[in-house]
Amino acid sequence: MIYSRNWLDIANRALVKTGNQQIENFTEGADNVNYINALLPEAVESVAALYPWRCMTHRISLAPSVDVPEFGFTHAFPLPTDFARIVEVDTGNAEWKREAGKIVTDSEYCNLVYLKLPEEPLDLIPSVRELITIRLAYNIVQTTTSNSTLLSQLNNEFQSALLLAEREDTQGEEDITEYTEDDYR
């Protein structure tokens, strides 16, 4: 995935956490830019795979592949290119498995609820953006210096931020109460 300029804030906050200089864009060729270009996708993908984030949840009906499995199943449905994690698969009552970037099944349809990798940071709640920032900082330190004190500090910060993000992600999931006409009199 190519990251837009809108990801620059996350990249620069991660660089500041690691004591590195900020960058102006993703193409200038300096070491910090190279680290960000290499490590930002990994940070986003690892945070996306941690938890079924509502801010990344999408539904799609998958199109069948013209290539069918050699044996065992009659249909294959390629996963979306922005796929991060399965939340739910609907193939009726047919068995399914995930194999090599596809859902294989005997069902003629496959509906997927999945976590979609975000195109823009504003697609995410603030606490998930902060998780990506911390994970990116951790990856930078691990790659560049292996400073065990800073790695430990960032890991602790990440664990605390993860608890907060999980709590914030579930807010607004109150039970919907059904009201009758009598409730409005």
Secondary structure, DSSP 8 states (H G I E B T S, - for coil): ----GGGHHHHHHHHHHTT----S-S-S--HHHHHHHHHHHHHHHHHHHHS--GGGEEEEE----SS--SSS-SEEEE--TTEEEEEEEE-TT--EEEETTEEEESSS--EEEEEE--SSGGGS-HHHHHHHHHHHHHHHHHHHT--HHHHHHHHHHHHHHHHHHHHHHHTT--------GGGG-
